[in-house]
Amino acid sequence: MAGDTWQSIADRELADMNAEEGVSSLQSWNLHVFMRSSGAAGGPKSGNPILPSDVIFVEPPMSDA
């Protein structure tokens, strides 16, 4: 959703986890977004690297083991 943050996604998709754990899990599963620059201070994406077009994984990768 437009305007989503790590916290809003965690609240919606990982409601069974506490807030800090949910945000941390999302960031670890989505390093491709988490490690991206969040934009210039005062800009439209300042402090939030998540774009409306980003695919955000809400569960850990599956293993074949």
ZIQUIMO-V173070 format. One record per pair of residues at least 12 apart in sequence whose ideal C-beta (glycine too) atoms are under 10 Angstrom apart, sorted by the first residue. I is the first residue (numbers start at 1). GAP is how many residues later the second one is. If there is no record, write none. Layout:
BEGIN
I/GAP
I/GAP
END
This chain:
BEGIN
1/49
1/51
2/48
2/49
2/50
2/51
3/45
3/47
3/49
4/44
4/46
4/47
4/48
4/50
4/52
5/18
5/42
5/43
5/44
5/45
6/13
6/16
6/17
6/18
6/19
6/20
6/21
6/24
6/27
6/28
6/42
6/43
6/44
6/50
7/12
7/13
7/15
7/16
7/19
7/41
8/15
8/40
8/42
9/13
9/14
9/17
9/21
9/41
9/47
9/49
10/12
10/13
10/14
10/15
10/16
10/17
10/48
11/12
12/46
13/12
13/13
13/43
13/44
13/45
13/46
14/12
14/44
14/45
22/36
25/32
25/33
25/34
25/35
26/24
26/30
26/31
26/32
26/33
28/29
28/32
29/27
29/28
29/29
29/30
29/31
29/32
30/19
30/20
30/24
30/25
30/26
30/27
30/28
32/22
32/23
32/24
32/25
33/16
33/17
33/18
33/21
33/22
33/23
33/24
34/15
34/16
34/22
35/14
36/13
36/14
36/15
36/18
37/12
38/12
END
